[in-house]
């Protein structure tokens, strides 16, 4: 490969440029309908000779084609774990450069259908070459050495990639440095392949919107059902892992943005304790709740990424709290198998969450619970969240439930709006080559580009309510008044007490973790203001919608080690038992449909 370095670089540059231009129509591409475009990127994308996989005129064999990866230098990398990829590279069967090229190839196999990748990194092959050189010199940095990955578009990288949180307003801005988590992954020897698509401004810009859509990236879609909500706001991060684009990715969560897309794309998602991973270099939403976490197809793969990115960062004082509370040997030491379930105790907050689950999903999850019990675990029912009627909306996820009850001083959204105003201004102050320095500037930019950025309701179908979320934040003026502090204290203290009380169900029945159905958005909505961790693992697929759902474990502050122990044990039990209640291949339902907005989150749709 060394003699082809210029050719490799040119290919990556061409493919990267193609991603910056508008995509061809999904419906036209899927049905083979003809189209004429003067856009050079559209013409480029229609030239099958550039890619291994022709995507025009996809008909009967579309699902089989899109679910199949060709061999990578003679090696099967489809569904390969990070350990398997490392073994291939250690045995000389595969190089990091070859793996990176195969990942790029996969991007363009699926891109125009599900759109998980916003940008490709022109330096990716150079990074991969360096990783290969280090391997030849017997310097392998760890399990992520030479492994390609993506990060959400709100996580900064000091390179040729943009960091724009899906907004055209930040395109062209220059970040001062790599985000801490990106720098950590570079140190671990991983290969930054590019940026993943996301919901614009991490869903902070609108209250009624199409999940997974941004002005810079367009609509990303779940390959399980392309017509419905793919989960977000870390949509592309989850979709890329689910479809074998890369082995792992990073996303961010303020309230559900890792757990929700992970479970809706049949992958593992880890939402860490707030303060376990640094937010420096991440476009913020709330300093009190933002956290960075990994996606993987297995718990082990996600944990490898978590081990690389967590740690104390002096630029994020929240990370100072982890001192003495994290395992010095790393979280991978807590990965286990199904034997760890013997003697384990899990709590079910049935009235708090389970009663709100879709009936079919609940039935499947109960059968999985029975399997867990058969492996030696004890499941204690009715370990409820204290004051759950006050905290849990019976109508679904609602981070403004306090205001719905007439008590804005008990609403999470009350302080999130203020935090966004202030925290974003702090982040923007470090950017150069941009005039965007405040929420007001973002609103003004959107007004100047009303259609593409949906400045008013229904101007852009993806933003049905316009930019009302940004306007709500702007209206606060960033004032941290009495209502702000009351709302923060109520939301945080009640959520923490609720989870801790559920875990301490009784002296004789204290449980190791709470098992919850994460498609019930109220689950992660309680963990969010608490700042507590969650892990979701794939658990099944709905018979009608073909959309996946997960089983999640919820714990207390810096309780990741226990959650990892039991999540990996349950995953091993799923695989060993041969149960159908685990990760399944996508069905690509709705292939050829390009609806925007995507349909609402539902399993019976």
Secondary structure by P-SEA (a helix, b strand, c coil): cccaaaaaaaaaaaaaaaaacccccaaaaaacbbbbbccaaaaaaaccccccccccccccaaaaaaaccccccccccccccaaaaaaaaaaccccaaaaaaaaaaaaaacccccccccccccaaaaaaaaaaaaaaaccccccccccccccccccccccccccccccccccccccccccaaaaaaaaacccccbbbbcccccccccccccccccccccbbbbcccccccccccaaaaaaaaaacccccbbbbbcccaaaaaaaaacbbbbbcccccccccccccccccbbbbbcccccaaaaaaaaaacccccccccccccccccccccccccccccccccccbbbbbccccccccccaaaaaaaaaaaaaaaaabbbbbccccccccccccccccccccccccccccccccaaaaaaaaaaaaaaaaccccccccccaaaaaaaaaaacccccccccccccccccaaaaaaaaaacccccaaaaaaaaaaaaaaaaaaaaaaaccccccccbbbbccccaaaaaaaaaacbbbbbcccccccccccccbbbbbbcccaaaaaaaaaaaaaaaaaaacccccccccccccccccccccccccccc
